[in-house]
Amino acid sequence: MKLKKGRPVLSKNRVIMGVYINPVNLKNLKSEVKKNKVTTSAMLRGLS
């Protein structure tokens, strides 16, 4: 309901999630995110 409060939380979780999944292969993660934009958005929605 509060988008302003949710935005920073989402970006924070987004970064933490990315580092947690693959701290070494950050480039691969970015490639996967580009390929699976729908999946990423779905995951972000699940986190929120």
Residue pairs with C-beta under 8 A, 6 or more apart in sequence:
6 48
9 48
10 44
10 47
10 48
13 44
13 47
14 44
17 43
17 47
18 26
18 29
19 26
21 29
22 28
22 29
33 40
